[in-house]
């Protein structure tokens, strides 16, 4: 059986900051964040399909492309 070419390397980054505010007498913490999943944009599939008659090389599927995520965490 052949091994897929290349190495498996995926970098994820996260940047966040916290702000406190009083809403209706309660202290709340807001933490906006940005995440970048698969920052190197590598086709790093977790599963591979092998079809020997058609192609002797394994083909990855379910790969995650570069993915920016924006959000806010709210704690009371």
N, C-alpha and C positions, 0 to 999 in steps of 0.2 A: 504494500500500500504506500502511496506517495504522501508526502507531507506538504501542506500548503506553503507557498513561497512567502518570505517575509516574516517578521516577528510580530508578536502581539504586544502592542504598546498603545495605551490610551491615556491621555491626560485630561483630567477634569479640574476646572478652576471655580472658585467661589469667592465673591467679594460681598461684604455686608457691612452695615453700620446700624447702630441702635439709637433711638430717640425715645425719650419719655415724655408723656403728656398726661394731664388729668382730664378725664372725661366723666362727668356726673359724679365727681368726688372720688373716683377710683383712679389709681395710678395704672397707666397702660404703657407697655413698651412696644414700639413699632420697629421692626428690623427689615428694611427693604434690602433685597439681595439680587444679584445677577450670578448665574451659573453658566459655564460653558462646558458642555459635555462633549467629549471627543475633540478636544482643541486641535489635535494634529490632523483631523479629517482623514483618519485611516480606515480602510474598509475591514474592520476587525470583527468579522462574524464569529458568533459563538458556536454555530452549527454549520456543518459542511455536508454537501450531497455528492456522492460519487456515482457516476454513470459510465462504467468502463467501455461499453461498446461505442458510445457517442464521443466521450472525451476522457482520457486517462487521468486528467487532473481534477482534484476535488474543487467544487464550486461553493463558495460561501453564500449563505442567505441569512437574512435577518440582520444585516449590518446596520449600525447606527451611524448616520452622517453627523457632521458638526451640528450641534443643537444648542442655541442660546435659550436660557430660561430666566424669566424675570418674575419676581414675586415679592410679597410682603408677609412677614411673620408677625402676628399680633398676639401679645401675651397680656393677660390681666392680672 
